Amino acid sequence: MVIAIDGPAGSGKGTVTELLAKDLNFTKIDTGAMYRAITWEVIQKKVSLENIEKIKEILCDSKIEFQKESVFLNQREITNEIRTKEVSNLVSQVSHIPEVRNAMVELQRKMGKNANVIMEGRDIGTNVFPNAEVKIYLDASPEERARRRYEQNLEKGISTTYEEVLENVKFRDYNDKTSNVGPLKIAEDAVIVDSTNLTIEEVVETIKKIVEKKVKKENAKC
Ligand code: DC
């Protein structure tokens, strides 16, 4: 079974996916981390984004794996490395390169074949797994997403103003939704879960009920 969780940055996809995967005993796949891993390798190898031949080589030579909360590229753990500012600043451009996108989508489909996976991203229910059994579009207002990010920044000692964070959230939303490759869209058959006024636990419970309902429906078919 494939559970697709799509939604904008800061909607809580990461945390919700992690908790749900543990609860349901599904494999969690963070597709953003896959784009980040390729971006990290591009930076390591100092490859220009115009050099498509070199990028193709990187794609062929890169083995991305997940083990619990850790991400590996060619057996090297890069869990923290892919969260640096350097990677964050470049990943959007890298994820727009058609060759990168095609390779990642193919890999994601392989990972989800004949497996119980919960996959989070932007285009999972619309493009990667249009036939996913469960599709969730996790949303929250830009103001609430900015508030969450602002508080995370404070905890990490990163100095920003709420207004700056809100501006950035709106900018990313615009880019994600108007992107010409893998844009963030709501699949027609997705269930929209708005987490603006919900706790993480409430979101997890809501999605669990949607999954249980789906499983019951599938079983009733036999
Ligand atoms: O969710 P994130 O911030 O880790 O995602 C990193 C980047 O990858 C971000 O620019 C959006 C992009 N992305 C994408 O284009 N498609 C996905 N399925 C997941 C992420």
Boltz pocket constraint, residues with backbone or C-beta under 6 A from the ligand:
constraints:
  - pocket:
      binder: B
      contacts: [[A, 9], [A, 31], [A, 32], [A, 33], [A, 35], [A, 36], [A, 91], [A, 92], [A, 93], [A, 95], [A, 120], [A, 121], [A, 122], [A, 123], [A, 124], [A, 181], [A, 182]]
      max_distance: 6.0
